[in-house]
Structures are given as C-alpha cells and as structure tokens.
Amino acid sequence: MVGDVGDLYQALADHTRRLILDELTERDGQTLFEICGRLATKHQVTSSRQAISQHLDVLEAAGLVVTRRQGRYKFHHLDTRPLRAVTERWLRSAEPTQENP
C-alpha cells in the first residue's frame, strides 16, 4: 500500500499517468504494449514505451498499480485501495458528531 500520501498526489498530478489509470479502469490487467497502444489510439499520446514504463513505475511506487508476471509478460492492474484510504481519511473527519451536527 502507499507509504507516503505525497507519492499518491505526485503520481496523480501527471496527465499521462491519469490516462493510464483511466485505461486500467476500463480494462484491467494490460501489458505495457497494450497500454501504449491504447494511449496512442484513444488519446494520441505518443510517448515511448520507456516513458510509459517509467510512469507505471511511479504509479506502482504510489500503490496505484500492481504488477503480475506470467511467463515473459508483465500485467498491470489498478489498485484503488490508496485512493479509498485517502478519501476515507477526510470523509470520516467530516462526518457530523453529536457535539457538532
């Protein structure tokens, strides 16, 4: 899971990384090649595979993407737990208490 909430926000700050998360939301468990193809076709993102791989590394470090190896392929999966943890942090504190309705 996320070690530092700052890593989560930094990961989400980049437009290309948000597009990668959108693509994994639409179709989870993609390889780097598939993600690059979808980004180029649907969003006209022409970054190199190496650049997209670096974006995936940032997302993985933030806990938003987990990878699974199967043979020579590496599949990327969305993990929304860090997002839920951050939103629950503020939703819990925003709930009215009996003292402060």
Sequence and secondary structure as in RCSB ss.txt:
>XXXX:A:sequence
MVGDVGDLYQALADHTRRLILDELTERDGQTLFEICGRLATKHQVTSSRQAISQHLDVLEAAGLVVTRRQGRYKF
HHLDTRPLRAVTERWLRSAEPTQENP
>XXXX:A:secstr
  S HHHHHHHHHSHHHHHHHHHHHHS SB HHHHHHHHHHHH     HHHHHHHHHHHHHTTSEEEEEETTEEE
EEE  HHHHHHHHHHHHHHS  SS  
